[in-house]
Every structure is written in structure tokens, then in C-alpha cells.
Amino acid sequence: MNDAFDRIEELHGLPRAEANQLRAIVLDHDNDPIAQMSFRMAVKRPAWLASDTRGRGVPERMEWVPLISFVQVMVDAMNAMRVIPGQFKSFGHDYRGDTAAFVHEAYRFDPVTDEQMNQVVDVLLELEVERGTRIGNAKDGSHDDAPADMT
């Protein structure tokens, strides 16, 4: 039984009885260089680069070349976390676009409507933008969100 999924539709595609037997759910994008990184790739073609098993977002033109492919994926991994606050994606090492749906499924919460799930995602987006602003202000030395001086 597979417990690793690239996107929520794969989990939803399981028969309910099989999904209920899962003890863990792993979210692992097919094109996440960090998740796919392996020293073995320097000398052996990884299964995810086989033409018949390529996952979502793995370029069709990408071919395995000893050592070269390892270096290419290593460079991709170093750049994998460049994200924009408030722009959730379901791609590479950006799992923010998947978080709400997978947490809902993993904890087996009661069913919700699409509107309710969208409201959860909207709150998460808002919180992330606020956090990004606070971090940016801290780096710049400005403290617009700090309490006023009481002296």
C-alpha cells in the first residue's frame, strides 16, 4: 500500500477502506529535488527518471547522465525554497498549496465544503503574508508592528 502522494487527488483516488488503513501519509512531490536527492544518483539512474514512471512536473527532456544529473539535482535542491509569501504552490519543495487538504485528510476531520476549505486556505495565506512582512521588517530594521514607545 502506497503512503506517499504527490497531490491530494492521488489520496482521494484510493478506495475509502484502503485510505482508512493508512497509518501515515507522506506528501512527496514527484519533482521535489530535495526529496529526490540521493548520492546514488551519481552512478545509477533513479526510478523517477525512467520514461514510463515520470511524475508530475518532471521534465520529459531531462535524462540521466552519470554525475551530471546528480549535480543538476543538487543545484535544484539548493534553490528549491525560493518562495513568495502568500503564493501557495503544489510544486517542487513548495508544499504550502497542499497543506490544508492533506492535514484535513491525515487527521480524518469531518467533511467540509469547498467554501470552508477555501476559507482555511485564505487564512493561511493571510497569516503567511503577515509573517513575511514581520520578517522583512526585522531584516530592514523597521518595526512598524512594534508597540509604541511608552516613555
Contacts in CASP RR format, 6 or more apart in sequence:
PFRMAT RR
TARGET T0000
AUTHOR 0000-0000-0000
METHOD contacts of the structure
MODEL  1
MNDAFDRIEELHGLPRAEANQLRAIVLDHDNDPIAQMSFRMAVKRPAWLA
SDTRGRGVPERMEWVPLISFVQVMVDAMNAMRVIPGQFKSFGHDYRGDTA
AFVHEAYRFDPVTDEQMNQVVDVLLELEVERGTRIGNAKDGSHDDAPADM
T
1 18 0 8 1.000
1 21 0 8 1.000
1 22 0 8 1.000
3 22 0 8 1.000
3 23 0 8 1.000
3 24 0 8 1.000
3 25 0 8 1.000
3 26 0 8 1.000
4 26 0 8 1.000
4 27 0 8 1.000
4 28 0 8 1.000
5 11 0 8 1.000
5 25 0 8 1.000
5 26 0 8 1.000
5 27 0 8 1.000
5 28 0 8 1.000
5 102 0 8 1.000
6 27 0 8 1.000
6 28 0 8 1.000
6 29 0 8 1.000
6 30 0 8 1.000
6 55 0 8 1.000
6 56 0 8 1.000
7 29 0 8 1.000
7 56 0 8 1.000
7 90 0 8 1.000
7 98 0 8 1.000
8 98 0 8 1.000
8 101 0 8 1.000
8 102 0 8 1.000
8 105 0 8 1.000
11 19 0 8 1.000
11 25 0 8 1.000
11 102 0 8 1.000
11 105 0 8 1.000
19 105 0 8 1.000
25 102 0 8 1.000
25 105 0 8 1.000
25 106 0 8 1.000
27 95 0 8 1.000
27 98 0 8 1.000
27 102 0 8 1.000
28 35 0 8 1.000
29 35 0 8 1.000
29 56 0 8 1.000
29 90 0 8 1.000
29 91 0 8 1.000
29 92 0 8 1.000
29 93 0 8 1.000
29 95 0 8 1.000
30 48 0 8 1.000
30 54 0 8 1.000
30 55 0 8 1.000
30 56 0 8 1.000
30 57 0 8 1.000
30 58 0 8 1.000
31 55 0 8 1.000
31 56 0 8 1.000
31 57 0 8 1.000
31 58 0 8 1.000
31 91 0 8 1.000
31 92 0 8 1.000
32 80 0 8 1.000
32 92 0 8 1.000
32 93 0 8 1.000
33 73 0 8 1.000
33 74 0 8 1.000
33 76 0 8 1.000
33 77 0 8 1.000
33 80 0 8 1.000
33 92 0 8 1.000
33 93 0 8 1.000
34 77 0 8 1.000
34 80 0 8 1.000
34 93 0 8 1.000
35 93 0 8 1.000
36 46 0 8 1.000
36 48 0 8 1.000
36 73 0 8 1.000
37 73 0 8 1.000
37 74 0 8 1.000
37 77 0 8 1.000
38 46 0 8 1.000
39 70 0 8 1.000
40 46 0 8 1.000
41 64 0 8 1.000
41 69 0 8 1.000
41 70 0 8 1.000
41 73 0 8 1.000
42 66 0 8 1.000
42 67 0 8 1.000
42 69 0 8 1.000
42 70 0 8 1.000
43 66 0 8 1.000
43 67 0 8 1.000
45 64 0 8 1.000
46 64 0 8 1.000
47 53 0 8 1.000
48 54 0 8 1.000
48 55 0 8 1.000
48 58 0 8 1.000
49 58 0 8 1.000
49 62 0 8 1.000
49 63 0 8 1.000
49 64 0 8 1.000
49 69 0 8 1.000
54 60 0 8 1.000
57 91 0 8 1.000
62 69 0 8 1.000
62 72 0 8 1.000
63 69 0 8 1.000
77 93 0 8 1.000
80 92 0 8 1.000
80 93 0 8 1.000
81 93 0 8 1.000
81 94 0 8 1.000
83 89 0 8 1.000
83 94 0 8 1.000
83 96 0 8 1.000
85 128 0 8 1.000
85 129 0 8 1.000
85 131 0 8 1.000
85 132 0 8 1.000
85 133 0 8 1.000
86 96 0 8 1.000
86 125 0 8 1.000
86 128 0 8 1.000
86 129 0 8 1.000
88 94 0 8 1.000
88 96 0 8 1.000
88 97 0 8 1.000
88 99 0 8 1.000
88 121 0 8 1.000
88 124 0 8 1.000
88 125 0 8 1.000
88 128 0 8 1.000
89 96 0 8 1.000
89 97 0 8 1.000
90 97 0 8 1.000
90 98 0 8 1.000
96 124 0 8 1.000
96 128 0 8 1.000
97 121 0 8 1.000
99 124 0 8 1.000
100 117 0 8 1.000
100 120 0 8 1.000
100 121 0 8 1.000
100 124 0 8 1.000
101 117 0 8 1.000
104 112 0 8 1.000
104 117 0 8 1.000
112 120 0 8 1.000
133 145 0 8 1.000
134 145 0 8 1.000
137 143 0 8 1.000
137 144 0 8 1.000
137 145 0 8 1.000
END
